[in-house]
Each structure stands twice: as C-alpha cells, then as structure tokens.
Amino acid sequence: MNRTTFALRSGHAAFAATLLASLVFSPATLAIGGDEDLSAWSTRVWDAAMEGQVEQVERLLGEVPAADSPVASEFRDFVASRNQHATASDEARRVARDEAMAELTADLAENELTKALTAAVRVQTLSDDWAEALDQAEVLDLVQRAEKARGTAEADGDWLLAQEILFRLRTLHEDVGRSEDYLRYHRALEQVNRRIGLLAQYAPRALYDLRLAQAKRIAPDETFPEFNPAFAEDWKEQVRGISQPMLAASLRTIATQHIANVGWRPLLEGGIEALEILASTSALGESFPGLADADKAAAFRQTCDQCETLLAAVADGDLGRRHASRIIGEIQLANQRTLELPEAVLFREFGDGATEQLARRFEDQYTEIIWPERYRRFQQQVEGSFVGVGILIRHDEKREIVVVNPLEGSPAWRGGVEPDDRIIEVDGVSTVGWSTNRAVDEITGPAGRPVELTLRREGAEEPVKISLIREPIKMRSVNGWWKKGLDEHGDPDWDWWLDRAAGIGYVRLTSFNDDSFSDFIDAVKAMRAEGNLRGLVLDLRHNPGGLLKSAVDFTNLYVDHGVIVTGEDRRGNESMRIDAQRNRSVLAGLPTVVLVNQGSASASEIVAGALQAHGAALVLGDRSFGKGSVQEVHDLSDRQSPAMLKITTQLYRLPASEGEEKGRLVHKQPGAEDWGVNPDMVVKMTPSQIEKALTLRDRADRIAEVDDAEGEPRPEIAALVEEGLDPQLEMALLVLKARVLADLEQAAEPAIAVRGG
C-alpha cells in the first residue's frame, strides 16, 4: 500500500512532501511578453511540456504575449489563480506538519503507540526530507518502543495490534533509502497478514475476539455487535471441491511456464511455509481441534522441517514433480497421524503459499489458483458478462447482507433498492447465515428471469418486497465532466466540456472493457457536434486496466503507424507485437493531456506509455502503478469441480522512444527503481487533495441523490479547478489552454467559464 493510500485509509488529510514538485509561478513572473507571436508562444509552451522541461514551461506561462487581448488577460488570471492555490497548499502543509508533530509528542507521552506511529507517518509525509524526519529523536524513540510492543503483541497472539504496528513501521521506512529495514518490516507484516487471513477463513470467533479488543482500544465506550455463529461454517464452502490433482497441475504449470523461470523450489518452499504458519496458529483450533493440541501441532511442524531439509539437499536443476509429490505425500501422512485436517485445507493452503512466494520474490501478485468456489465469478470477470439486478453487497457486523449501493440505471436502481437496505430474503428464502458468495449466486441468474428481494429498511415498519427482472449489467467506463441528468433508461447525459469556451473536452475512463472504445467514440462525436473540439483531457487516474484490445484501439486513434506494444516471454524473446493500423488515427494532432497516477495500471499504462513514446499526447501526473504483465488461464478442473490457474507468462514492453534501442518494461521488477509510466510533467497531489477530489467527484456524479443527509445540494464539479482541489487537472487545463490560446485569439472567443452552459 502506498503512502497516499495509507493517509487516505487512516483518515488523515496529510500533505505529500513533494508538493513543491508542482509548478508554482510567483506573481512577479506574470510579465507580459514582448512582441512574440502568440501562436509561436503556444507552440513553445506545448513543446516544452512534451519534453518535460518544467522550468521552461514555468517561465513561458509567466510571459504571455498579446497584452491587450481579453483572451490572454483571462489566461493570466487563470495562472494567477493557480499560484494562489499552490501558495495556500504549501502553507497548509507547514501548519499540518506542526500539528502532526504536536500530536506525536502528546501520544508518545501517553504511550499511545499506534496513534503516535500514525502521527509520525504524517510528520514524515509532510516533510521535505523523509529520511531526515525518520532520524528525529522523537521518531527514533517511538520506533524502539513500537518494536518492543510488536513483540509482545505477537507473543500474546494479538495479531491485529501487531499488524497495526508493523504496517506503520513499514510505511516509515519506505522510500527513505533503507531497504533492509523496509524489507524486514515488510516480511514480518506479510507473516502477520497471513495469520489474520487464516483466522478470517477458519476461525471467525477468534478473529471476532481480536476485533473486539481492537475496538475497545480505539473507542472503549462504544458498543460492539455480538458474535454471529453463522460465520463458523464458511470455511467448508471455501475449500469444497479442491483436490490434489488441482494442486499438482498448478504447481507443475507455474514451475515450467512462469515468466520468471521460477522452477520448483520457491513454490515448494512457499507451500511448506504456509503449512507451518497454519500449524503454529493455535487459534485455528476453533474449527480444527488438532491445532489446539500443542504436541500434535509440533509433530506436524517437525514433518514440515524435514521436508525443508529434503528440499535443501536437492539442486535446483534436479528438482521436479517427483520431489513435489513426495513432499505433499509426506505432509498428507503427517496430517493423518496428527492434526487430521481436511485434505482440501492442506491443498488450498499449500497452493496459496506457493503463489504468495511469487509475489514476495518476483513482484507477481497476479498468478493465482482460482479454486472451485471462485470459478464462476472469475469466468464472469474474464468474459465481462454480468447478468443480475445491479447491486453491490457486503456483510455488516451482524452478518446481514447489506446493499452498498445500486448501480445507476440498473434494475435495482429503477426498482427502488436503496443503499443500506438489508436483504433478508431472496425469493422467499431467508438469508440468515448466507455468505456473500451465496447471496451473489442466488440474486444473479439468467437474463429475463425475475427475482424477489425482501428488504429491511431503516424507518420502514414492514419489510419492503421488490420484484426485479435480471438483465445484462452494463459496466460504464466512459464518463464526462458534469452529469446533467439521466434518460428514461437510467443512462447518464454528460456535459463533456471541461472548458466549453476554449473547446477543451474531458473524458474520465475507469476501465478498458468491451464498450469503452465505442462509448469514447460516441463522446468525441458528441463534442464535435456541439462545438470546436480543440483539446482533450483523457483522465486515466485510478484506472486499473482491462482489455488489451481496447487499449490498442484507443492508442490507434492517435498513432497511425509503428509499434503500440510488444510482449516478452520468459526467455526474453519477443512473443507478441501489435502495430498501429493506418487510417484509424482520427484524433492524431488533437492536443491531448493524459492524466495518470499510482492507480493507473495495465491497459492504462499501455495507452499512456504508447502515446508518450510516439509523442502523440502529453502525459501528466504521477508515476503509474507498474502492472505490465500478461496472464494466461489454464484449466485445472477435474471430474467433480471446476478450477483454473491464472499465470503470468509475458511482460509488456512499450514502444521505443527516440534514441532507445528497446522500449521500457512497464512491470515493476524486484529491486527496480524504474517502472510504470513516468509522466512528461510530474504534478503531485497531496492525500488531502486526493481525498477531497474523489469525494467531490463521487457526490457530483450521484444524480439520483439530489440532497445528502444534511440537505446539501449536489456539488458543482467545477470546484476541482476553481478551488484548486485537483492540481493535476488544473495544470492539464492550463497547458491545454496555452496550447489553443492562439486559436482562441483568432476566433475571438473568450475562454472564461470552466464548465460551460
């Protein structure tokens, strides 16, 4: 989890230490240029931005020609407004750092270590030098005391407290040049997380007790829901249908076909380690009595140790299927003599431990075994086929099925399902004790078939019954600037103009699915039908990716020849090559800014990276995530149950830029310092700005909810720019307006409104 995500999830509106990387223009530099032609000036600004010459862009934006032009005057006002926003943000950062240091000192005095660690991360994040902040006396004292508390928590089996401490210690040591300390905390946190995952799956009562203790630490006077025993049998559903042949086939395929040429050793080491953790987590005796017997658990762990010794005695080149079969067989026999766990549990934990080693050693979080319980939902994701009523659900603390929200335009939305409704029956059958997986299975079904939901709603005296017709659910990925309304089908009516007067459009793409490309083309057509489209912001921030074909189609709109993306296999050979097709680049030459951040991954990185390499768009924001790997799916099904293996077999390579022999690999490799897409212009956003911008965007897009609980109206999205809540978007608009300023001057069209009417 990155530092920004930490700040958001922990509820702190901290400012990033690198705010000053954003462009700041002092009022004194807003001089009027000499007699330079406005068109030449616009070109120079754009070229400097494309080449990443930040200082040159800064200087030019303070030297706008055409002193008497209303268009230039309005632009200078825009630059001045942004300067004010940046100055205010810098001052707020300083104040927030002082407040965080005061909190750290006070929490340390009260021995509130987790609170003090949170404050320390804020202090560090708000500092110009993160390593220097870590060396302050208060922080060094805190780290020492936190280490001791973490050891006590682990000895007591308080894994949630150990998790809290380790997470913050790891964050403090991230990106400060102390990789050994960071890796030590990272690995310790992984171990604790795995134990917590085991409790969540196999010992819900034990996890409940830990959560209760955690809640009392945070808010001693607040009530906590009682434990619901309906959790107790969930683990049986999780392991149903898992077989030894599934495990064997998955290990064999990974060992021989994985992109990193991993072989058998890390897989077997990971599987054995996972079972050692299982056998040393005594709280799992809640479901498996053998694990509560210290002697039996010790005897099982001894067999695991013997298997590790056997493994260490065999050279990598000699390891093969027979060693894997022998090790798994020894573990099965030991289990029969000692713990007597269901063998499906052994197979699942061994397999998951093997794939977790790939994440630890090779930065591959994407190779995974799709066990029978997840098979159907995984196929739906791969095929992009979702048939149901369009609701997101979760469990609450009482184990009830809760509606998070109905998807806009879906049958549930049209039928009147509301957020926080409790689904108490489906087709007359009580949902008591249901897992969320079962709820999904019961609510979804063939298109055109009805399903009746019985809902308990706050304020309603009687349950609400709603009959809905299942239908294919469209996952909308193409969004505009301002949602003007909804049509009779619940489809949004977008205003696509970020700046209508300047002719600058805006498209926010949340994924790359089957409909993304055609919906984007429709958006472009709509803008061109309404006015002169002079520039475009393509917002790929927080876009996790999707279909490769969709990414290629988007890129081809701007690039009419050359490579878009290639693939590289485990031997370093080119395994795939996709070139642009001619006569499809209908947007070539349209000034476009592509926004990316740490949430931009996979297909987003292909689009941004390819456009950047071809000089077809300006990439602005923060470095992208670094997910540039290709997964293949292998069938693991046996006669009784279906299963799959998703395995990484290729890496994406971007087109070579001028002067490069080979394009860059997108994927974050172990120990790498360079990955993802590095923007032409780096503009940082603080956690506070990210939080406020996302919240405003979410509320502004909820057209169905005109008023919130406090009766406040739906917010105007223009505040993202007008109030400087989104510096990346603000800079994108600023550079695009500079690019089209000469055209605006020639057309005598003043560009004043941020969101046109």
N, C-alpha and C positions, 0 to 999 in steps of 0.2 A: 504494500500500500504506500503511495507516495505521500510526501509531506502535506501537500494541499488537501488530499483526501483525508488525512488524519485530522487536519484542522477543522474540516467541514463536519466529519463524523463525530468529533468530540465536542462540537457546538461552539468552537471558538472562532471569532471573526478576526483571526490574526492576519497580519500583512506579510507578504513574501519579502524576503530580504533583498531580492533583486529588483525591486520596483524601479530603481533608477535606470534599469536597462530600457525602460520605456522612453520614448523620445519626449524631451521636455524643452520647450522653446521659451526663453525669457522674453518678456515684453520688449526689452531693448533691441532684440534681434528682428522684430517685426518691421523692419525698414522696407520702404518702397524701392523696388529695383530701379535701375536706370532705364535705358531705352530698349532693353532686351525685348524681343518679340515674345508675346505671351505663349504662342504655340511652341517656340523653342524652349521656353522655360518649362512648360508642361512636360515636354518630352524628356528634358534633363531630370526632372523630379522622378518620373517613372523609371527611366533607365538606372538612376542611382539606387532606387528602391529594389529593382530587379537584381542588381549586382550586390546588394547587401551593404551599400555604402551609407551607413546610418548617419554619420556626421555630415555628409554631403546633403542628404535629404533634409536634415535639420537646418542646415544653412539656407538651402533653397526655399524652404517653406517660410522662412522669415524674410524673403526678398521677392515678394510677388510684384510683377510689373503692372502696368496699367493703373496708375494712381487714381484716375477719375472714373474708373469703371465701377458701377454698382456690383457687378459680379465679383470683381477682385476684392472689393470692400467687404462684401459678405463673407468671402473666403477668409480674409484676415480676421474677421470677427470669430469665425469658427476656430482658427488656430489659437486665438487668444483665450477662447472658452476652454479649449483643451489644456492649455497651460495652467489655467486656474484649477482645473480638476486635478492635474498632476501635482501641483503645489499643495493642494489640500490633502491629497492622499499621502504625500511624504510627511506632512506634519502629523497626520493621524497615525502614521506608522510609528513615529517617535513617541507620541503620547502612549500608544498601546504598548510599546516595549517597556516604558517606565512602569506602567500599571502591572504588566506581567511580572516584572522583577519584584515589585512590592508584594504581589500575591505569592511568588516563590518564597520570599523571605518569611512571610507570615505562615504559610503552610509548613515550611520546614521547622519553624519554631513549635508548631503544634503537632509535629511528627505525622502530618497528613501526607504521606509519601506519594501516593498516586496523584493527588491534587498538585503537589509540588512538582512532580515529573511533567504533568501537563503544562504547568506554568513555565517550566524550564524549556520545553519544546517551543512554546510561544516566544519566549525571550530569544532563543536561538534563531527562530524563523524570522524574527523582526530585526535581527542584527545584520550588519553588513558583512561580517566575517563569522561564519558559523563555527569554525574550529576555535577561534578566539573565545567565542561565547561559551563553548564547552569547557574551557580551561579556567573559567571564573571560579573563585573559591567556593561560592555557594553551590554551584553546579557539581563540582568535584566531590564535595561533602555529600550532596544528595545521591550521586551515583554510588558512592561507597555504602551508604545506608540502604539504598534500594537493593543492591546486590545481596546484602545480608537478609533483608526482608523476603526477597525472592526465594532464597534457600530455605527459609523457614516455611514459606507457603508450600513449596514443593514437598517438603518433608511431612507436612500436615495433610497433603492431598488437596489443598485449596488451589486447584488448577486455574480457576478464573482470576484469582488475585495474582498468581504467578504470570498469567497471560497479560494482565494489565501492566505489570511492572516491566516485563520483557519487551512488550510492544513499544513502550515509551523509551526504554533504554536503547533499543534498536534504532528508533527514529532519531534520537540524539546523536548517534554515531554514524548516521547515513550521510554520504556526500561531504565528509569532512577530512578525507584523506587517511582514514584509519580503518582500512578494510578488514584487518584481523579482528578488531573489536566488533565491528559491524557483523561479520560472518559468525562470530561466536554467539552473539545475541540472536542472530537470525536463526541459526541451527537450534539453539535452545528453545526459541519460540515455536519452531516447527514441531519439535517433540511435544511441547505442551499442547499445541493446537491439535495434534493427533490424538492425544489422550482425551481432550474435550470432545473431539469428534466421535470417539468410541463411546463416551458417556451418552452423547446425544442419540446415538444409534441403538445402544444396547442397555443403557442404564438410566432411563429418564428420571427415576426417583432420586438417584444420586446427583444428577445434574440439577434437578429442582432444588435440592438442599444447598448446593453451591450457589445457585442463583439467588436463593433466599438470603444467604449470608451476604452476598454481594449487595443486594438491595438494602439490607439493614446497614451496611457500611455507608452507602450513599445517602439514604433517607431513612433514618431509624424509626421515625414516627409514622411512615406511610404503610398502609396495609398491602399485603401481597396475596394474590389468589391462592387458594388451596390447591394441592396437587391433584391432578385428574388421573386416575389409574388407567384411563383409556390409552395412555401412551404406551403402556407396558408391552403390548404385543406387536408393536410396529416393526420391530426388527425381523420378525418372521416374513413379513411381506418384502422387506428389503433383500433378503437372501433367497427367496423362493426361486427354484429353477436353476440355481447356479450349480455347475458340475465341474468335475476335474478336467474333462476334455476341453471345456471352455478356457480354463486357466492355462492348460498346456499349449493350446493353439495360440493364445495371445502372447505368451512368453516366447514361443518359437518365432512368431512373426516379427515381434519387436527386435529380438536378438539378431535377426538376419536382414531386416529391411529398414530399420530406423535410419534417419538422415545422418545421425552422429556415429554410425557404426558401433553401437554400444556393446554388442556381444551379450554373453550370458551373465557375466559377473555382476554388474550393477543391479540387474533385475533380481537375481537370487539373493544378493546381499540386502536389497530393499525389502524383499518378501520376508526373509528371516527376521530382519529388524522389526518389521511391523508386527510379527507374531510375538516377539519378545516384549514389545510395548503392551500388546494385548494381555500377555500373561502376567505382566507386572502392574496392571491396573486392577487392584483388588476390588474396587467398587463395582466392577462388572459382575461380581458375584450375585448381584441383584437378579440377573437373568441366567447366569451360568454358575451354579453352585460350586463347581470345581475350582473356579478362580478365587473363591473365598477361602480355599484351603491352601495355606502357605506352602505345605510340603508338596502338594500336587503341582502347584504353580512352579515351585523351584525345580522339580523334576522335569517338567516340560521345558523350562528355560535351559536346563542342562543339555537337553537334546538339541535345542537351537544353537547353543555354544559349540556342540560337537559338529553340527552341520557347517558352522562358520569355519571351524578348523579344517574340515574336509575341503571346503571351498578354497581356503587359502593355500592348500597344498597342491592345487592343480593350476597349471599355467593357463593364461588366457586362451591361447591357441588350441588347447586341448579340451577346454570346457565345451559341453554340448548337451544335447537333450537327455542323454543317459544320466548325467550328473543332476540335472534338474529333476528327473523322475525319481532318482534315489533320494534326494533331499526332501522332496514333497512326500515320498513314501515313508521316510523315517519320521517326519513330523506327524503324519497320519497315525502311525503306530504309537508314537508317544502320546498323542491325544487320546487314543483309545485306552491306554493304560492309566492316564492321569486326569486330564480336565474333562473329557467326554463332551467337548463342544460339538455342535452340529458341524459336519464337514463343510457344508456350504459357507459357514462363517470363516473357517480356515482358508478356503479357496478365495473368498472375496477379499479378506484382509491381506493375504499374500499377494494377490494381483494388484490391489490398490497400492500396497507398499512398493511393489516393483515400479509402477508408473510414477509414484512420487519421487523415486530416485532420479527419474529423467528430468523432473522439474528442478531438483536440487543441483544436479551435476551438469545438466545441459540446457538449462533455461527453457525447458519444454514442458509447459503446463497444459499442452493440448492433446498429447497422446493419452488416451484413457480407454478403459474397458466399459462398454455400455452393457451392463448386466441386464437380465431379463426384465427387471422391474422398471427400468427406464427406456426400454426398447421402443415402445410405441411413440412416446413423446419425442424421442430423438428422431425417429423417422419423420414425424410431423415437421420438426425444425429443418431437417435436411431438404424435405420436399417443399417447404414453405406452404404446406396445406393445413389450414386451421379451420375446422368446422365446429361451431358451437354457438354460444349466445353472447360472447364478448365481455367476459368479466375477469378481473384479476382477483385472486383469493389468497388468503393466508389463514394461519391459526392465531387465535388470541391466547392470552394466558390461561383461559378456561378450557382450551381445546375446542372452541367453537370455530366453525367455518365462517370467516368474515370476508365481506366484499371490500376489497381495497378501492376499486372504482370500476364502473362500467366503461368500456371503450366507446368513445364518441361515435355515434352513428350505428352502433351495434344493436342487435335485437334487445339486449338487456337495457341499453340506454333508452331506446324507443319505448320499451315496456315499462319503464319507471323504476328499475332497480337503482338503489342509491348507495353511495359509499357508507360503510359501517353497518350495512344490513347484515344480520346473522342468518345464514342459510340453515334452517332447522329441519327441512325435509326436501327431498328430491323425488318427485313422482310419488309422494305419499310415504316414502321410506325415511325414517329418522336418520339424521347424520351424526348422531351421538357416537363418538369413538372413531369416526372416519379419519383417515389420513387425507392430506390434501391431494395425494395421487388418486385415491379412490374417488374423491369429490370431482376431480377433473374427469375421470373416466365415466362417471355417472352423468355428469352435466353435458359433456360433449357427446357427439353421435352423428349419425348420417344427416346430411342436409335435407331440409324439408320435414323432418320429424319433430314433433312437439316435445317439450319437457316443461314440467311444472315445478316452480320453486316456491317453497313456503318460507317466508322471511319474518324474522322478529325485528321490528324497527323501533328505535327509541322514540317514545312519545305516542306510539300506537297501542291501543288497548288490546287488540286482537292481532294474531298473525296475518300477514299480507300474502295472498296467493297470487302469483303471476305466471301465466302460461306463455311460453315463448317458442318460436319456431327456429330451430337451428339453421344456420346458414354459413357459407364460407365467410370468414372474417378477414377483411382487408386490413393489412398492417400498413398504414400510411407512413411513408418515409419522406415525402417531399412536402415541405412546409414553407409558408411565406412569412412576410413581415408582420402583418396585422390581420387577425381573423375577423372579417366583417360580419359574418353570420354563418348560418347553416341552411342548406336546402332541405327539401322535404324528405330526403333520404338520410339526412344527418351528415352529408358531406360538407366540408368547410368551403367557404367562399373567401379566398385570400386577397388581400392587397399585397402585391408583390414588390411594391416600391419602397426601398429604404429612403430614397430621396427622389420623389417624383419629378420635381422641377429640374433636377440635374440629370434625370434619366438613369438613375442607378438602382438596379433591382437587387433583390435579396432572396436567396433560397437556402433554407436550412435542411440538410439531408441527414436523417437519423439512422439510416442503414442503406445497404445496397441490396434490394430484393428484386423480385421479378417485375414489379410495376414501377420501380424507381425511375428508370430511364424514360419510359413513355410519359410518366407524370411530369418529369422535369421538362421534356419537350413541350408538353401542354402549357406549362408555366411560362416558358420562353415565348411561345406563340401568343399567350395572353398579354404579356408585357409589350410585345411588338405591335399587337393590335391596338393597345391603349396609348402608346407613345413611342418616343425615340429611345430605344434601349442603348445607352452609351457605355454602361459599365455594369458589372455584376459582382456581388459578394456571394461566394459559394461557401457556406458555413459547414465544415466537416468536424467541428469540435464535438467531442463526446460521441462520435460515430464509430461503433466497434467493427464495422465492416459488413461483409455479406458475400454476395455472389461475385466471382471473378469476372464473369461475362458482363455484368452490369458496370463494373469499374472500367473495363476496357471500352465499353460503349461510351461512357462519359468522357474518357480521355480522347477518344477518336473524334469527338465533337470539336476539339481544339487542335488536334495533331493529325495531319493528313499523310505523313509518311514516317518511316523509321520504327524503331522498336518501342513498344509500350511497356512490356515486361517480359522477363525470361525466368525460367526455373533452373535450379541447380540441384543435381542429385547427390547422393551420399559419396560419390567418387569425385565430385567437383566438376562433372560434365554438364553441359547444357542439356536439360531434359525437356525443356519447353520454350517456345519462343512465340510471342504474339506481336505482330506488326500492325501498325495502323493501316486501315483500308482507305484508299483515296476516294474523294468525292463525298466524304461524310463529315468533313470538318466545317460544319455550318457556323460555328462560333469562333473560328480562327480569326484573330485580330481584335476580338472584343476584349477590352481591358477587364481583367478578372482578378480578384483577390480571393485566394483560397485560405480560409481560416482553419488552423489545426491546433491541437493541444495534446496533453498527455492522454486524453481519452480517445484520440483518433488512432485507429488501428486497422491493420489488414487491408481491405479494399480501399479504405480512406487513404492509407499511405501509398498505395499504388497510384491512385489518381493524383494526389498532391505531388508525389515524387516524380511521376512521369511528366506532368505539366511543368514542374520546375526544371527538370533536365532538358526539356525541349524549349524552355524559355517562353512557354505559352501562357503562363499566369504567374502572378506574384504570390508566394506563399508567406503567410504572416501568422505570428502567434508564438507558440512554444513547441519544443521538440515533441514529436509524436511518440506513441507508445512503444513501437518496435516489435510488432507481430507480423513477421514476414515469412511465415512457414505455411506449407501446404499439407493438408491431411488427406489421407485416403481411408476408406471404410472397408473393413474385411468382415465377412460373415463368420460368426462363431457359433451359430445355432446348432443345437443337437436335436434329437427326435422329439424331445419334450418341451424345450423352451428356446425362444429366440434370443440372440445376443450379438453384439458387434464389437469390433475393435476399431477405434479411430486412431490412426498412427501418422506421425509426421514423417514424410518421405522426401520433401523438396523444400528449398528455400527460394523466395522471390529475390530477384536482382533487378534493380531499377535500370533504366537506360543510362548509358554513359554520357556524362556531360562533356562539354568541350574540354579537351585536354586529358580526359580519362580514358584508360585502356578498357576498363571494365566498370560497369555501374556498381553502385553501392548495394550491399546487402541490407535489407530493411530490418531483419530479425536481430534482436538483442542476443548476442552470443555471450557465453560465460567469460567474465572478466573484461568484456568490451567497454570501451569508452565512447564509441561512436555507433549509433544505431538510429533507426527510425528516419524520419524526415526532419532535417534541420531547416527551419524557416529562413527565407531570404532576409526578413526583418523579424527579429525577436522582440516581442512585446509581452511582458509578463503581466499576469493578473494576480492580485492578492486573493487569499482564501475568502476574505470578506466580500470582495467584488464578485468572485465566482458564485458565492452563496446568494448574494442579493440578485445577481443577474439571472441565475437559474430559477430562483423563487419568483421573480417578476415575470419571466417568460412563461413559467408554468401557470401562474394565475391569469395572465393576459390571454392565454390560449384556451382557458376554460369558458367557452362561450355559453355553455349550458348553465353555469353558475354565475349569474349576474352579480349577486352580492355574496359576500362571505359572512361568517358568523357575526362580525362586528358591523355589518351593513355597509362595508366599504365597496365602492364601485370597482369594476374590473379595471386594473391599472392600464395606463397608456404605455405601449411598448416603446414609444419614443424616448422615455426616460433613460433607456440604456445608453443612448448617445448624449442626450441633452443634459443629463446629470452626471455623465462620466462613469456610469456603473459598469460599463463594458469597454475598457481601454483598447482591447484588440479590435472590436468592431468600430470604435471611434477612429482609430488610426486607419483602418481599412477604408472607411468612408472619406477620411481626409486625403489619403493618397489618390483614391479614385477621383475625387472632385478636382484635385490638382491636375490629374491626367486629362480631364474633359473640360477644364476651365476655358481653354481657347475656343472650343466648340460652343460653349455656353455664351461666351462673349460675342461670338459671331452671330449666334442665333438670337442674341439679346433676350435671353430667357433667364431671369434672376432665379438663382437656386437658394431659396430661403428655408422652406419647410423641410424638416427631417422626414416627416411622414406626410405625404401629400394627401389631399382630399380626393 
